[in-house]
Amino acid sequence: MGIFGRLSILGAALTILLHGPASAAPSKADVEAQFESWVQNDLWPEARKNGISEKTFRAAFAGIELNWDLPDLAPPGFPPPKERKQSQAEFSSPGSYFTEARLQKLAITGRAMASQHASTLRRIEKTYGVPGPIVLAVWGRETGFGAAKIPNSAIEVLATKAFMSTRKEMFRTELVAALHILDGGDVAPASFKGSWAGALGQPQFMPTSYLKYAVDFDGDGHRNIWTSVPDSLASIANYLSKKGWQRDRDWGFEVSIPANVSCAQEGPDLAKPLSHWASLGINRVTGKAFPAGEMKAPSMMLVPAGRDGPEFIVTPNFYVIKEYNNSDLYALYIGNLADRIAHGSAAFQGRWGDVGHMLRSDVATMQKALERQGYDVGGSDGLPGYKTRRSIGQWQEKNGLRPTCFPEASMIGKLK
C-alpha cells in the first residue's frame, strides 16, 4: 500500500502518540505514523511550492517507508543517539588509507577501461580539460568503475534522513533536489538508486550536485549517471572543471625535501612558483625533471605525514580533487591511481611511518595547546590537517626541536 493510502489507517496511531499518556514510550509504528503525516502535511506543501508535480511526488513515495538500518538516526521521542567517541579513537598512520593490493587492482581495471572508453575520454578531455586518468581514478575510487552495487532507494534514504537524522535540514534540501531530478524525467523512481548516504549513481553525486554538474554526454536526452558510462564520466569531468580544474596541469609530484628546508611551509595559502621550490633543492623522487611548463605556475608543499612519510609538491588541481571529497588522503589516492593508470607508476616511494599508539584526544589536546599559544591549527578535532601540521612544525622550530610537522607521542607532555 502506498504512503497516501496508509495515511488514514495510521491516523489513529498518530492521534494516540500525540494525545496519549505522556509516559508512553513511542514505538517504531508511532514514528512511522509521524513520518506518513510529515510527508503529506509538511514535505508535500514544500515540494509543491518548489514546482514538483503531484504525479511525481506520488510516484516518488509509492511504497516508501522509513529505513531504520541507516546510521546517524534520531527518531522523534527516542533517546538521543550516543555521541560517537571519535576523539578517543586510536590515531593511525595515513599509510593505512593506501591499500596496495586494492590500488593495483583498480589500476589494472583502470587501464582496461582507458582502452575500452578511449574515444569517449578523448572527447571529455577536449571538452572539459580534465585528463582521462583523473576521471577514471574518481570513477574507480567511488564505485569500482560502476561495478559497485547501489541497491538503496535514494528517496527512501533521503526521506528517512530528512525526517529523523542528526542532519535533517541538509538532507531535506537534498530530498527536494532529488524530487526535482525525478520531475525532470532523467530517471524513473524504480531506477533512482543511491548509497546509504544518499549519493547517486556511478559518480556518487548528492542530488544538489547532480542538478549542477550532471551532463548528457551520450546525446540520448537524459543525464543518466546510473547506467550510462559516457554520462557518468563526463559528469565527473564537468564537476572538476566547474570547481576550477586547470587544463594542461598535473595534480602534483612526489618529491624529496632536503633536511634543511622547513616542512612548515605547507598549505594552499603558501603557494609559490614551482621554480622556487626547485631552487631549494626539492626534486622529484623519480629523478625526472619537473615539466618545463609548470615551473612558473603556483605550486604548494604537501606533507600529509610530516617528515614521517611521502612528501609532495602539488598544483591547484590537487585542491580541486579535494572538492570531490575534502581529504588530503583522498586527493592523493586519486592522483596516485591516475598516475598508475596513465604511466604504470607504482606506490609512493616515501615510507609511511608508524605514529605509535596515540589517540585522537591526544592530538586534540595538542591542537588546543597550540591555539592557546596563538597558532592557527584549523580546529581541535584530533585530525592533523595542513594547518595543524604546519603549526606543529613552527612550534618545534621555535622551541629548538627538529621540525617533523606531525603529532608525536613525545609532544604530549610538552604541549599542554
Secondary structure, DSSP 8 states (H G I E B T S, - for coil): --HHHHHHHHHHHHHHHHHS-TT----HHHHHHHHHHHIIIIIHHHHHHTT--HHHHHHHHTT----TTSSSB--TTS-------GGGSEE--GGGG--HHHHHHHHHHHHHHHHHTHHHHHHHHHHH---HHHHHHHHHHHHTTTTS---EEHHHHHHHHHHHBTTHHHHHHHHHHHHHHHHHTSS-GGG-EE-TT--BTTTTB-HHHHHHH----SSSSS--TTT-HHHHHHHHHHHHHHTT--TT--SEEEEE--TTS-STTBSGGG-EEHHHHHHTT-EETTS----GGGTTSEEEEE-TTTTSS-EEEE-HHHHHHHHHSS-HHHHHHHHHHHHHHHH---S-SS------SEEHHHHHHHHHHHHHTT---S--SS---HHHHHHHHHHHHHTT-----S--GGGTTT--
